[in-house]
Amino acid sequence: MRPIDFTPLYRQTVGFDRLVNLLDGFSTTETAQSYPPYNIERTGENQYAITMAVAGFAENDLNISAKQGTLTVTGKRAEKTDQNVEVLHRGIANRAFERRFQLADYVEVSGARLENGLLTVELHRELPEAMKPRTIAISVANDDDAPQIEVTANESKAAS
């Protein structure tokens, strides 16, 4: 597959560097990861969850970190060395993994839990007040009884 050249986007856009870098990163991925399998779910208007199948991994074997818009989940199990056991077939994956997710602006990790071999990372999006839509009341000129201009926050789905 021929790589895509994003150079024209850098020349013709201002302020979209993160988006172009993200697209460029996706185009240069050499192989798609398939381990461990995961789901991304929307659990509410501004809530999300990433559920990963991490059977065999204990809480101490997993690490979750969020930095600069990237969520990284890593898992590494210590090798068991029992000299009295000879493994005839190894079908259960015991390999280390690192899975990265790009988070949108204002999306933060709110918690994580490990239950029945499934690691669930809970995320929420919290828009700052300055980003939320506002309703602006209009006053009538030369009317003493008219209220002054009023700005109030408006809760609506347009914010999402």
C-alpha positions as CSV (number, residue, x, y, z in Angstrom):
1,M,0.0,0.0,0.0
2,R,1.3,3.4,-0.9
3,P,1.7,5.9,2.0
4,I,-0.4,9.1,1.9
5,D,1.5,12.4,1.8
6,F,-0.1,14.9,4.2
7,T,2.3,17.7,3.4
8,P,-0.3,19.8,1.6
9,L,-2.5,19.8,4.7
10,Y,0.4,21.3,6.8
11,R,0.7,24.0,4.2
12,Q,-3.0,24.9,3.9
13,T,-4.3,24.6,7.5
14,V,-3.6,26.4,10.7
15,G,-4.3,24.9,14.1
16,F,-5.0,21.4,12.8
17,D,-1.6,20.0,13.5
18,R,-2.8,17.4,16.0
19,L,-5.4,16.1,13.6
20,V,-2.9,15.8,10.7
21,N,-0.4,14.1,13.0
22,L,-3.1,11.7,14.1
23,L,-4.0,10.9,10.4
24,D,-0.3,10.6,9.6
25,G,0.2,8.1,12.5
26,F,-2.6,5.9,11.3
27,S,-1.2,5.8,7.8
28,T,2.2,4.6,9.0
29,T,1.0,1.8,11.2
30,E,2.8,-1.2,10.0
31,T,0.5,-3.9,11.4
32,A,-2.9,-3.8,13.1
33,Q,-2.8,-5.1,16.7
34,S,-5.3,-7.7,17.6
35,Y,-4.2,-8.6,21.1
36,P,-5.9,-8.1,23.5
37,P,-9.4,-7.7,22.0
38,Y,-11.4,-4.7,23.2
39,N,-14.7,-2.9,22.9
40,I,-15.3,0.9,22.9
41,E,-18.7,1.7,24.2
42,R,-20.7,4.9,24.8
43,T,-22.4,4.6,28.2
44,G,-24.0,8.1,28.3
45,E,-24.0,11.4,26.5
46,N,-20.5,12.2,27.7
47,Q,-19.4,8.9,29.2
48,Y,-17.4,6.2,27.4
49,A,-15.9,2.8,28.4
50,I,-13.1,0.7,26.9
51,T,-13.4,-2.9,27.9
52,M,-10.4,-5.2,27.2
53,A,-10.2,-9.0,27.6
54,V,-7.1,-9.5,29.8
55,A,-7.7,-13.0,31.1
56,G,-4.9,-14.3,33.2
57,F,-3.6,-10.8,34.1
58,A,-3.8,-9.7,37.7
59,E,-4.3,-6.1,38.9
60,N,-0.5,-5.8,39.5
61,D,0.3,-6.9,36.0
62,L,-1.6,-4.0,34.4
63,N,-0.7,-0.4,34.0
64,I,-3.0,2.5,32.8
65,S,-1.6,5.9,32.0
66,A,-3.0,9.0,30.3
67,K,-0.7,11.7,28.9
68,Q,-1.2,14.4,26.4
69,G,-4.4,13.0,24.8
70,T,-3.1,9.4,24.7
71,L,-4.4,6.6,26.9
72,T,-1.9,3.7,27.2
73,V,-2.8,0.3,28.7
74,T,0.1,-2.1,29.2
75,G,0.2,-5.6,30.6
76,K,3.2,-7.8,31.5
77,R,3.0,-11.0,33.4
78,A,5.9,-12.5,35.3
79,E,7.1,-15.8,33.9
80,K,6.3,-18.8,36.0
81,T,9.2,-21.1,36.3
82,D,8.1,-24.4,37.8
83,Q,10.7,-27.0,37.1
84,N,8.3,-29.9,38.0
85,V,5.9,-29.0,35.2
86,E,6.5,-29.7,31.5
87,V,4.2,-27.7,29.2
88,L,3.0,-30.0,26.4
89,H,0.9,-27.3,24.6
90,R,0.8,-23.5,25.3
91,G,-2.5,-22.2,24.0
92,I,-3.1,-19.5,26.6
93,A,-1.4,-16.2,25.6
94,N,1.1,-15.1,28.2
95,R,2.6,-12.2,26.2
96,A,3.0,-8.7,27.2
97,F,1.0,-6.0,25.4
98,E,0.7,-2.3,25.0
99,R,-2.5,-0.8,23.6
100,R,-2.8,3.0,22.8
101,F,-5.9,5.0,22.3
102,Q,-6.1,8.6,21.1
103,L,-8.5,10.6,23.3
104,A,-10.5,13.6,22.1
105,D,-10.1,17.0,23.7
106,Y,-11.6,17.2,27.2
107,V,-11.9,13.4,27.5
108,E,-10.4,12.2,30.8
109,V,-10.1,8.8,32.6
110,S,-12.5,8.6,35.5
111,G,-11.7,5.1,36.7
112,A,-10.8,1.5,35.9
113,R,-11.9,-1.9,37.2
114,L,-10.9,-5.5,36.7
115,E,-13.7,-8.0,36.9
116,N,-13.8,-11.6,35.5
117,G,-10.9,-11.1,33.2
118,L,-12.2,-7.9,31.7
119,L,-10.5,-4.6,32.3
120,T,-12.9,-1.6,32.0
121,V,-11.5,1.9,31.7
122,E,-14.2,4.5,32.2
123,L,-13.9,7.9,30.4
124,H,-15.8,11.1,30.6
125,R,-15.9,14.3,28.6
126,E,-16.1,17.5,30.5
127,L,-16.4,20.7,28.4
128,P,-15.2,23.9,30.0
129,E,-17.8,26.6,30.6
130,A,-16.3,28.7,27.8
131,M,-16.9,25.9,25.3
132,K,-20.6,25.3,26.2
133,P,-23.3,27.0,24.1
134,R,-24.8,30.2,25.5
135,T,-28.1,32.0,25.1
136,I,-27.8,35.8,24.7
137,A,-30.9,37.9,25.5
138,I,-31.5,40.8,23.2
139,S,-32.5,44.2,24.7
140,V,-34.5,46.8,23.0
141,A,-32.9,50.2,22.5
142,N,-34.5,53.3,24.2
143,D,-36.7,51.1,26.4
144,D,-36.0,51.8,30.1
145,D,-38.0,48.7,31.3
146,A,-36.0,46.3,29.0
147,P,-33.4,44.2,30.7
148,Q,-29.7,44.6,29.9
149,I,-28.0,41.9,27.8
150,E,-27.9,38.7,29.7
151,V,-25.8,35.6,29.0
152,T,-26.8,32.3,30.4
153,A,-25.5,28.7,29.9
154,N,-27.7,26.6,27.8
155,E,-27.7,22.8,28.4
156,S,-28.2,21.2,25.0
157,K,-27.1,18.3,22.9
158,A,-25.3,20.8,20.6
159,A,-22.4,20.8,23.1
160,S,-21.6,17.2,22.3
